[in-house]
């Protein structure tokens, strides 16, 4: 019984000592080389489907210019934006907004 009491005390002391061990510092995170958008970038205003289409188009064009989206994905998204814009201009607001949301979700953009 003495051996198990000694062993338990030894393990407890080891566990407590490890709690007091100095923590290793984390490496500093380097700031990004480019911001997500240039300071001159202005999000288009507007409401309804025309505003949603305009804002999504502006974000995609900015992402292309910043190198966050390659040309083939940009082309695919542009086709999806065109489809949403056509629905919007024909008075199908709900469908247009739905198309924008589906495209955002498909390509990993927030608000999809």
PyMOL commands that set and color helices and strands:
alter all, ss='L'
color gray80, all
select helices_A, chain A and resi 2-19+48-66+71-89+93-107
alter helices_A, ss='H'
color red, helices_A
deselect
rebuild
show_as cartoon
